[in-house]
Amino acid sequence: MSVADIFETMEWGPAPESRAEADAWLDSHGRRFGHYIGGKRLAAGETFATVNPATGETLAEITQGTAEDVAQAVKAARKAHGSWAKSSDHDRARVLYAIARGLQKHARLFAVLEVLDTGKPIREARDIDVAQAARHFYHHAGHAELRGETHPDAEPWGVCGQIVPWNFPLLMLAWKVAPALAMGNTVVLKPAEWTPLTALAFAEICDGAGVPPGVVNIVTGDGATGAALVSAEIDKLAFTGSTEVGRLLRRETAGRGIGLTLELGGKSPYLVFEDADIDGAVEGLVDAIWFNGGQVCCAGSRLLVQEGIAEDVTARLRARMARIRVGNPLDKSVDMGALVHTEQKARIEAILERTTGKIHRGAAPDGCYLPPVLVTDLHSADPLMQEEVFGPVLAMTTFRTPAEAVQLANDTTYGLAASIWSQDIDVALDTAPKIDAGVVWVNGTNMLDAAAPFGGLKESGFGREGGTAGLAAYLRPGTGAPLKAPKVYAGDAAPSAEIDRTAKLYIGGKQARPDGGYTRTVFGPKGAVGDVGIANRKDLRNAVEAARGATGWSRSTGHLRAQILYYIAENLCARASEFEARLAAQGAKDRVETATRHLFRWAAWADKHDGRTLGVPMGGLALALNRPIGVIGAFAAEETPLTALAQVLGAALATGNRLVLVAPESAPLTATDLYQVLDTSDVPSGVVNILTGAHGDLAAEMAGHLGVDAVWSFSSADISATIEAGAAADLKRTWVNNGTGRDWLATDGTVWLAQSTEVQTIWVPFGL
């Protein structure tokens, strides 16, 4: 081809990256790899092949990890933890800094290994995966240096089990290993079965950086190896992968008292309003859905376009698809490489066969490749609009109004990410916080950084990775002494009141009789005190329905919420003698003064739990906002019942949540008396709902209810495991006590604020 021909066609010529260095590294290990445990690379055992998806060639033989291998790695991590946790912040920072430098020095090796193992284009591996991995270790070296200043009393979890996926093997390793090591934990990492090579190469970076033996351990294998790690004696588990597996892990870890963070699937909406820069939005789509072949959890796989520009967007998008180059991933002129595995290709094609939409395909070579795919004329229930495809498939539909756009965007069980395209800043910033997603990009997509929290809502998991919010996952929360069973009083005398009054349930701002019609007598040291209803699952359903209807509370200002909390405290204080007499009658030791003090504290917090502007390396803003969780179901504590109720109610309401509260079993009349205070304190109906009944009978129903967004338990009943297992149904957040108490007089607001809110990261680029 002549120079004139090149200028005429403007075709890209081939620009292959050499794989010689990666092949030499593989050959130096005989293309057989054992585990990395206790600072040593072990001899290979029973192996399986890791394959280059672009060519089908076997790259290396990888050891299949056994339960014994995992136990050996955990033992090494446990042995190393004590000295690593006690090392100075500066010493840990130096090690993380050295890891970052090591990744940069060997960037080409890691980029090519990643391409060979995953099939992703070399440009992406070089410019994003390896660069961002180094950035994470640099960033967390800073957190390690500052830990004594920023988290002076914090303790690391201990031994962290970490399971990473096959789509970003090195980057996901960095996301998990860097914060764990920075906070003083040790790690047992299991890379994905299909893509283990960069994790095995990372072991050599650890050796060169002076990571003490046992601080980082790498065990390879398939799902059986992962299962062995989950059931091992670890203190914390971090997992990135499918929602189905995340649900299973939630059940498997229930009741064990270990930390758990899950970064799961997504079905991210990509909203294009009629005033958007259409060419910019189309180019953004290339990055949103065809980056890494669409094998990205936060891929913008649902295109929602305003009706007036739908035809124009479709035409421009199809023209752009025709110019996307699919081929050899080592060629720097290629846009899309191979899919990670033939099984993944077959799965994507099977989903495409089920759609009712119109399919538009680009071009791709034979083999483990798929072209960019656009599917139009879809209804919201089509599989492509609801199911995570994890491939280069874009599903498109239209909307008429911004309200409909938000409704369609949130019509999914997932809540990982979203993109909003509009030149009208009012439309963009009004829409962004209404999207149920952990990350929202305005006029951009796939903007990620170590300083910015990343994670999902709903069935996209819980916990955050990156930034200060991500550090919390690697710090052990404080625990109290084991709870003692509350003293149970008995008797058969009738209440002494002249007129019988049975305390009812409190649902939707009204007193309600229990659906089952059953009541029980509450006894104290001197006999019967009164009667309360026994709530059942229908009462719980009604309470949740009322709470979900009170959405205005979550949109109210912090100032308004503060005023109402102050009002509750004032009205409670005015009835102090009455409440303290009732507490004493039930045998409870507590004081109204401590309860009102907590309510005043939470009124003070209501307009002070600010978000943060993040220090990301880009033009514009990245904001970390604290948004309410939604509907919280809470089981009250038996010890200091009124003070504990004030702490729970205050934290939930101050942060904009609505509450379904199950009263303490030993002092339920304290809670039912409280709703009389709520009635006179301008609390909107449905914001607080109070049930009485056995915690053990309601725990599974509360945890499994799809209308409850989080469950807290401070109960003396043995319900923590029940709640965590039940929460797996929709992967709601849980905060349980595992049979331990807490200091209800403590002013530990940061703990409560973290449990009461979700971090939503909103990126607003400008001046680029």
N, C-alpha and C positions, 0 to 999 in steps of 0.2 A: 504494500500500500504506500503510495507516494504521500509527501507532505500535503500536496493539494487535496488529495482524497481525504486525508485526516481532517483538514479544515472544512471540507464540504460536509462530511458525515458527522463530525464531532463525536465519533465513537471512541470509547475508552479502550486503550490497548491493555494487554495483560501486564500486571505488575506483581509477580509472584514473590512471596516471602520465603526465604530459605528455611527449611526445617532441619538443617544439618546439626545445629546445636542441640535441638531437642532429641534427635535420633542418637547423637553421641551420649547424651545424658542417659537415655534409656539403655543404650548398649553398655554403659559403664556399670549398670546394675544387673546386667544379664537379662534385662527385660522380665525380671521376676522380683516381686516385692513382698516383703513381710510387713508386719505391723511396726509401728514406732512406739515403743513403750519404755518408760524410765530412761529416756535419753538415748536409747539404742534401737537400731533397726534390726528386727529379729529375722531369722531365716524364714523363707516362705514355707507355708504349709500347704494344705489343699487349696488349689487355686481355681480361678475362673478368668476368662479373657476380658480385657477391655478393648473395645473396637473403635477404629476411626469411622464414624458414620458416613463420611464423604466418600470413602473408598472401600469400606468393608474389611480392611486389613486389621489383623490383630496387632495391637501396639505393645501389650505387655500382659503378663499373667499376674493376677492380684490374689492375695491370700483371702480366703473366706473365713471371717472371724467367727469363733465359737463363744459360748458362754464363758468358758475358762479363760479365753483370751481377754474378754471384756473384764472379767473379775481381776485378772492380772493388771490390766490398765488402771482400773479403779483403785486397786491397792497401791500402785505406784503414785497415782495422783493424791491419794490420802496421805501417803508418807511424805510427799513433797509439800503438802499444803501448809503445815505448821510454820516452816521456815519461810516460805514464800509470803504468807500473810503477815508475818512479823517483820519482813524486810522493809527497809525505809521506802517511803513514797518515791524518793529520788532514784533509788536503785531500780525499782520497778519501771519507772519512767525511762531510764537509760536503756533497759532491755527492749521496751516497746519501740523506742526511737531506733534502736539498732535493727529491729525487725523491719521497720519501714524502709530504712536505708538498704537493707539486704534485698527487699523486693524491688526497689528501684535499680539496684546494681544488676539484678538478674531479670529485668523486666522483659527482655526479648525471649528468654527461655520460657518464662511463665506464660507469656502471650501465645507462643507457638504451641506449647503443651495444651493450653486451654482450647485452642482451635482444633488440634488433632483429636482431643478427647470429646469435645462437644459438638463440633461442626459449625460453630459460630464464626462469622467473618473476622479476619485478623484485625481489621480496623477497630471493631468493637472490643475485642479482647485487649488490644494494645492501649487504646485511648480511654477505655472506660473500666473494664474489669481490673486490670493490674494497677492502673493509676488510682482508682478509687480504693482498692485494697490498701495501697500504701498510705493514702490519705487517712483512712480509718486508724491505722496504727499511729500515725503522727498525732492525730487529734486525741486519741486516747492516751498517748504518752503524756499529753498535757493534763488530762484528767487524773492520771496516776500521780503526777507531780503535785497536784492541788488537792488530793483526796483529804489530807488532814485539815485543810482549810474549809473545804466545801462540805465534807461529810465527817466531822470530827469524831462522832461517836458510833459510826457505822461499822458493821462487821460483815465480811464476805460470807456468802453462802457456804463455801467449802469446795466440794468436788462437783463440777458442772458437767453433765452429759449434754452433748450438742450434736444434733443431726441436721445436716445441710443437704440441699437439693442438688439436682444435676444441671439446672439451667445457668447458675452463676457459682460454680464450685469454689473458686478462690475468693470471690467477693463476699459470698455468704460466710465463708470461713472467717474472714476479717471482721464482718459484722458481729460475729459471736465471740471469737477468741479475744479480740482487742479489749472490749469492755470487761470481760471476765478477768483477764490478767491484770488490767489496770486497777480493779477493785480488790485484788488479792486472792482470787480464786485459782484453782487448778482445773484442768480441762481433760476430758476424754471425748475426742471428736470422731464421729463416724461420717465420712464422706459418702456421697451417693454411689451406688453400685456401678452405674454406667460411667461415672466421671471422677475417678479417684486420683488421677495423676498429679494435679497441682497440689493437692493436700499432702501427698507423699513427698513432693519436692519442697513443700513448705517446712517439712521436718529438718531439712538441711539448713534452711534459713534460721530456724530456732537454734540449731547447733552453733552456727556462726555468730548469732546474736548473744550468746551466753545465757540462753534460757536454762535454768537449772533442771537436771534430770527429773522427770515425773511431772513437771508443771504443765507440759503439753504432751498428750498421748494421742496417737491416731490409730484407730482400729478399722480396717476395711471389711466389707462384706455386704450382704444383701439385707432384705427385711428381717431375717432371723437374727442377724447381728444387731440390728437396731432394736429389736424386741428385747434382746438380752441386755442391752444398755439401759433401756427404759426400766427393766425390772431389777437392775443392779442397785447396790447401796450408794446411790448418788444423792446429793443434796438439792440439786436444781436441774431441771431439764429445759432445754431450749430447742425448738423444732421449727423448721421451715419446710413446708410441703403442702400436700393436699388437705382439703377440709375433712375428707373421709378419715384419713389417718389421724388428723388432729383430734377428731371426735373420739377415736379409739384411745388415744393417749390421755385425754381428759379422764376417761373412765378408768384406765389402767393406773393412773396416779392418784385417784380419789382416795382421800383419807390417809395418805402417807405423810402429809405435812411437808412436802418438798415444794420448791418453787417451780413454776411452770409458765413459760411464755410460748405462744403459738403465733406464727406468721403464716397464714394459710392462703386459700385461693381468693380469686377476685373475678368480677365481671364488670369492669370499670366503664362508666359512661363517659362519652366524649361529646359534649354539647356544643353545637355551633349555632349561634344566634344570627339573625338576618343582617345585623350590622357588623358582622365579623370580617376580618381580613381573610377572604376565602382562600387565596393562594397560601397564606401563612398557615391557615387551619389544615389545608390539604397536606402541606409539607410536614406539619406536626403529626398528622395521622401516620405518615411513613414511619416516624419514630415511635409513635404510640403503639402501633399494632404489628409492624413488620420488623421492628428492632428485635434481634435475636430470634428471628423467625416466629415472632408472636409467643415464644415460650417464656413469658414473663408474667408473674402473678398480678402486676398492676397494669398490664396491657390495656390500652383503650379499645376494648373489643366491641363495645356497643356505641355506634355512631347515631346520635340524636340530632337531627337537623331541622331547623325551622322551615315550615312548608314552603314559604315564598322563595327560598333559594335551593330547595332540594334538587331540582333538575340540574342547576348549574354546578352544585357541589358534586353530584354524581358524575357529570361529564368530565369535570376537571380531575376528579379522583381516578376515573378509569384511564384517562390519558396519562396520569402520573404512574399508575400501576404498570402500564405498558413499558415504561422506561426503567423499571426496577430490575437490576441485574442479579440473577440467581445463578450460583455456580460454585466453583472451587473456593472454599473459604480461606485458603491461603493467598488468594489473589486480592491485592489491596484495592482493585477496582470493582469488587463484588459487593453488592448491597445485602444480599441474603445468602447464607450458606446452607448447609445440610441441616435437617432435623436431627435431634440427638440420637434417635434409635428407630429402627424399622417398626417396632411396636408402637411408638408414639405416632408415626405416620399413619399406621393402620387405624389407630384410635381416632385420629382427626377425620380421616376419610369416612369412618363409620358414622360419626356425628353429622357430617355433611349429607349423608344419605337420608337422614331423618328430617331435614328441614323442608318446609313448604315454600321457602323463598326462591327468588331467582338468583342463580349463581353466576358470577362473573369471575373468570380466572385470568391470571397473567400467564407468563411462560416460565418453565423450569426444566432442567435436564432430567433424564431418567435416574433412578436410584433413590436414595433416601432424601429426596427433595420434594418440596411442595411450592407452588407459585403463590404470590399474593392473591388472596381470594376476597371478593366483596359479595355479600348476599343482601339483596334488597327485597322490598315488598313483604316485610315481615310483620307479624302481629306480636304483641308483647309476651304471649305464652309459648312462642316457638322455642324449641330447644336451644337454638343459637342465641336467643335473647336471655336465656335463664341459666344455661350450663356453661361452666368454664371449659373452653375448648383447648387452650394452651397450645395454640398454633396460629398460623398466619391468616386467620379468618376474621373478617370484619363484618358484623351484623348491623344493618342500617334500618332506621325507621324515622318518622317525622313527628314534630309537635307543632302546636299553634301558638301557645302562650308560655311565658316563663313559668307559670304555675304548673302547667302540664309537663313542661320539661323537668321540673323538680320531681313531680310524681313518677314519671317514667324512669328517671335516674335512680330513684329510691326503690323501684319495683324489682327488688332482688334480695336474696338472702345474704348477699355479700356486701361488704362496705370497706374496701381497701383504698381505692383511689378514684379520682375523677378529674377531667379537664373541662374548662369552660372557656369558650372563645367568643369574645365580644369586644368591640371598640368602645362601648359605653361602659365606663367604669362603674356607674351605678348599678347596671344590670349584673355585671360580673361579680361585684362585691356583695350585692344583695343575694345572689344565687349561691355563692360559694359556701357559706356556713349552713345553708339549708340542705346541702347534700350530705347524706349519711355515709361519710367516708373519712378514713383517717388522714388522707393526704388529698389536697385539692390544688391543681395547677390552673392558674389564670393565664390564658394566651401562651400556653406552653405545655410540655408533658415530660415525664420521666426525668424531672429535675430532682436529683438525690445528692445528699452530702452527709458526711459524718456528723456534722453539727445539727442536723435537722432530724427530729424524731420521725420514724417510719413505722407504720403498723395499722391494723385494721379495726373495724367495728363489726358487730354482728357476727356472721359466720366466717369472716376473714381473720378471726383470731383475737387475741388480746395481748397486751404488753407492747412496748415500743423498743425499737433498736435505733441507736444514734442519739447524739445530744445528751443533755443532762437527764432527760426523761428515760433514756435507755439504760443509764447507770443503775437506776432503782431495781431493775430486774436481777442485778448481781450483788445486791446487798440484802443481808438477812434481816427481816423485820423482827422487832423486839417481841419476846414472848414472856408471859407471866407464869406463875406457879400453876400446877394442875388444879382444876376446879374441884371443889368439894360439892357433893350433892346438897342441894338446899334442904333445910330442915322442913319436914312435912308435919303439919299439924292435923289432928283428926278430932272428930266429935260427932254428936248427933243432935245437938241443940239447934233450934231454929234461930234465925237472926232476931235481935232484940228490937228492931225498929218497929214503931207503932204501925206504920204502913209499909207493907212489903214492896221493895223495889229491886227488881232484877236488872242488873246492868246489861245493856244491849250492846251489839256490835256498832261500829261507827263506819259507815260506808257512804261515800259521796256527799259528805256534810250532813248526813242524817243518821239518827239512831235506827238500827234495823234488828229485828228478831232473827235468831239463827235459823237457817233454812231447815235444819233437821228437827228443830223444836226442843232440843235437849239443853239442859242447864246443869251446872254443878255448884255445890256450896263451897265457898272459900272459908277456910278455917284459919284462926290465929291462935296465939297462946291461951286466949280466954274463951275459945269456942268459935262458933260460927260468926262470920263478919258480914257476909252477903252472898248473893248468887250472881253467876255470870253465865252467859251463853257459851255453847260449845260450837265453834265454827267448823264447817265442813268444806269440801272442795267447791261447792257451789257458792258459798259465801266468799271464798277466796277469789273465785272467778269474778264475782260482782265487784269486789274491792279493786281488783286489777283493772277491770273495765272502767271504773270510776277514775282511777289514777291515770289511765291512758287518755281519758277525756279532758284532763286538766292540763293540757299542753301550754296554755297561756302562762302558767307559772314558770316554765322553763324559758320562756321568751321575755319574762319580766326583768326589770332592771335590778341590779344589786342593791340599789338604794331602797327600792320598794320592799324587797325581801328583808332587808335589815330592819325597816320600820315595823314590819309585822312580827319579826322575831323579838324585837324590843317589847312590843305590845304583849306577846305571849308571856315574856318574863315578868312584866309588870302585873299582869292578871294572875299569874301563878303566885307571885309574891304576896298579893293581896289576900290569897286564900291559904297562906302558909300554915296556919294552925290547923285548918281542916285537913290538909294533905298530910301533915306530920302525924296527926291523930290516926288517920287511915293507915299510914305506913306502920305505925306501932301496933295497931290492931291486927295487922297481917303478920306481925313478927319480923318486919323488915327494919334494918338499921340504915337510916338515910336522913338527909336534911334538905329542905327546900332551898336553903341558901346556896348549896353547891350546885343544884340544878339551875337556879336562876343565873348563877355566875356563868355556867356553860352557855346558856341561851344568850347572855350578853356578849360573850366571846364570839359566838357564831354570827350574831348580828354585826359585830365589828368586822368579821371576815367577809361578809356577804359581798361587799364591793371592793375587796382588796386582793382577791385571788387572781392576779393579773396574768396575762399571757406574756410571751417573750418575743422580742425581735432577734432572730438567729444570725449568727455570724457566718453566713455561707459565702463562698467565693464566687459571687455573681453580682450583676447589676440588678437593683430592685430590692424587694423585701421577701423574706421568708418569715412567716409568723407562726408561732406555736400558741394556739388558743386553747383555753380550758373550757370544754363544753360539758354540760350535765350529762350524766349517763342516761337518765330517763326515769323509768320506774324501778325503784329499789324495793325488794322484799327483805324485811329484817326480822330476825328473831331476837327478842330482847333478853338482856342479862337478868339473872336472878339477884345477884349481889348489887347493893345500892340501886334498887330498881328505878327510882325517880331520876337520880343523877344520870344513870346510864340511858334512860329514855331521852333525857334532855340532850345528851351528847349525840345520840343517833339522830333524833329529830332535827337538832340544830345543824349538824353537818350536812344532812341530806337537803334540807330546805334552803340553807344559805347558798348552796351551789346550784340551785334551780331544779333539783330532783323532786319527784313525787314519791310518796312513801306508802307501802302496805306493811304495817307493823303488827307483829304477833306479840301480844302482851306477855310479860313474865308469868310463868305458871304459878309461882308461889305468891305473887302480889299483883294479880290482874286488875284489881279494883283501882290501883294507882293509875293504870293506863286508861281505864274507862272514866275515871274522874277527870283525866286530862282533856278528854274531848269536850267537856263543858268549858274549859279554858279556851280551847281552839274556837269554839262557837262564838265567843265574845271577843276574839282577837283578829277578826277580819281575814282569817285563813280561807282562801277560796275552796269551795267544795271539791272534793276529790284529791286535793293535794296531800292530805293525811287521812289514812284509813286504818282503823284499829280493829283487830280481831282478837278474840280470846279462844283458847283451846290448847290441846296438847301439841307441843312442838314436834314430837315424833310423828304425829298423824298428819301434819301439814307440810313437813319438810320436803318430801318428794313432790308433792303437788306444786309447791312454790318453785322449786328448782326446775321442774319440767314445764312450767307455764310459759308459753311463747310470748306472752305479753309482758313478762318481767325481764328487765334488762340486766339486773345484777341481784345477787342474793348475799346478804350479810348474816352471819350467825354468831351471837355472843351467848348462846344458850348453854345451860348446864346439861342439857340432854345430848346424847351421843348421836348427833345428826350431821357432823361435818362431812363424813364420807358420803352419806346419802345425798347431800346437797351437791357436792362436787361431781358425783356420778350422774345425777339428774341433770345438771347444767350442761352436760355434753350434748343434749338434744339439740340445742341451738347455740352452744358454745358461749353462753352468757358468762360474765365475770362473776367470781365468787370471792368472798372474804370471810373465812371461817376461823374459829378459834382452836380447833383440834383438841378440845378439852382443857384448854388453859385459860386463865383469867387475864385481866388487864387492870391497870391502875385507872380507875374511872375519875380520879381527881386530877390526872395529868393534863397538862395543856399541850398535848402533842398534835397540834393542828395540821402539820404538814402530812402526817400519816393519813388523817381523815380526808384531807383535801385530795390527795392522790387517789384514794379509793372512791371518791365522790364524783370524779371528773374523768373525761377522756381527752387526751391531747389530740387536737386536729391541727395539722400543719398546712398552711395555705401559702403558696408561692405566688408572688406578684412581680414578675420581671418588668423592668422598664429601663429606658436609656441604653438598650443594648444595640 
